Amino acid sequence: MNKSVAVLEFSGILDGIKGNELRREVSNHVDNGTNVLLLDLKNVKFIDSSGLGALVSAMQMVRKTDGQLFVCSINDQVKMLFELTKMDRIFKVFADREEFNRQVVATQN
């Protein structure tokens, strides 16, 4: 099966408003047949509880369609938050897009 890959970028603070945007974008991609999504968070400075909820919701949407959701380029503060909330066990986090491409995209051809 040929996999469809999409990269979504977010910036600033991932809060309730940006979380709703994230859910909408993920939903649109899933509805259009994308089954591998990468959330590039290199420009996200902070994630609040609403943002964490949006990430979990996005993961659930993607998993319902047997898709995969990955995260890359998180800063130290977001990394610490992921570790404290055990989100690092839910999400596969890549250092950057290049690592994602090497480990996920290249293995699908």
HUWO-V218185 format. One record per residue. RES is the residue in three letters. PSI is psi in whole degrees, -180 to 180 (none if undefined). OMEGA is omega in whole degrees, 0 to 359 (none if undefined). NEAR is the number of other ideal C-beta (glycine too) atoms within 8 Angstrom. Layout:
<<RES/PSI/OMEGA/NEAR> <RES/PSI/OMEGA/NEAR>>
This chain:
<<MET/135/179/2> <ASN/128/182/3> <LYS/140/176/7> <SER/126/184/8> <VAL/136/175/10> <ALA/144/177/9> <VAL/127/177/8> <LEU/133/179/12> <GLU/141/177/7> <PHE/160/181/13> <SER/164/178/5> <GLY/-134/181/8> <ILE/126/176/10> <LEU/96/183/15> <ASP/-161/181/10> <GLY/-44/182/9> <ILE/-50/179/6> <LYS/-30/177/13> <GLY/-40/176/15> <ASN/-39/177/9> <GLU/-44/179/9> <LEU/-47/180/16> <ARG/-44/179/12> <ARG/-46/182/8> <GLU/-44/179/9> <VAL/-45/179/14> <SER/-44/178/9> <ASN/-45/180/8> <HIS/-44/180/11> <VAL/-44/179/14> <ASP/-29/180/6> <ASN/9/173/6> <GLY/4/176/6> <THR/129/181/11> <ASN/1/172/11> <VAL/118/180/14> <LEU/137/175/17> <LEU/124/175/16> <LEU/110/179/13> <ASP/112/185/11> <LEU/24/184/13> <LYS/-28/181/10> <ASN/9/177/8> <VAL/121/183/14> <LYS/-29/185/7> <PHE/148/175/8> <ILE/125/177/11> <ASP/-176/185/10> <SER/-35/177/5> <SER/-39/177/9> <GLY/-41/176/15> <LEU/-42/178/12> <GLY/-40/179/9> <ALA/-39/178/15> <LEU/-44/179/16> <VAL/-43/178/10> <SER/-43/178/10> <ALA/-42/179/14> <MET/-43/180/11> <GLN/-42/178/8> <MET/-47/184/12> <VAL/-42/181/14> <ARG/-32/179/9> <LYS/-25/180/6> <THR/16/183/8> <ASP/28/177/5> <GLY/-176/180/11> <GLN/141/178/8> <LEU/128/180/13> <PHE/162/179/14> <VAL/145/175/12> <CYS/163/171/16> <SER/46/178/9> <ILE/146/178/11> <ASN/176/184/9> <ASP/-38/181/5> <GLN/-44/178/8> <VAL/-38/178/12> <LYS/-44/179/11> <MET/-42/178/8> <LEU/-44/178/11> <PHE/-42/180/13> <GLU/-44/181/9> <LEU/-36/182/6> <THR/4/180/7> <LYS/18/177/8> <MET/-23/178/12> <ASP/-14/176/9> <ARG/-21/182/4> <ILE/-41/184/7> <PHE/137/169/11> <LYS/118/183/5> <VAL/127/177/10> <PHE/150/180/14> <ALA/-40/181/5> <ASP/-179/182/9> <ARG/-35/180/11> <GLU/-44/179/6> <GLU/-41/176/10> <PHE/-47/180/13> <ASN/-42/180/9> <ARG/-44/188/8> <GLN/-26/184/8> <VAL/-58/186/14> <VAL/-46/183/10> <ALA/-28/182/8> <THR/-6/182/6> <GLN/-5/181/7> <ASN/none/none/4>>
